[in-house]
Amino acid sequence: MLRSLIAFCLSRRLLVLVAFAAFLGLGLAAFATLNIEAYPDPAPPIIEIIAQQQGQSPEEVERYITIPIEGSRSPARQV
């Protein structure tokens, strides 16, 4: 199988080179027209929320206010 493929490519060099150039040209054209939105933004969206509750310790504020707010605003659940 591989020998016949190699023999075909060697006997028809011009056809192989034209096919290679066509694939290369089409790939470069597709890359040039690629929308910039195809590249994801590596920075996660950040929202700063300041939560205060009188009469509660910082641990209670974190447990009862901050963590539920973060959980409801997070785009990725269970993280």
ABEGO torsion letter per residue (X at the ends): XAAAAAAAAAABAAAAAAAAAAAAAAAAAAAAABBAAABBBABBBBBBBBBBBBGBBAAAAAAAAAAAAAAAABABBGX
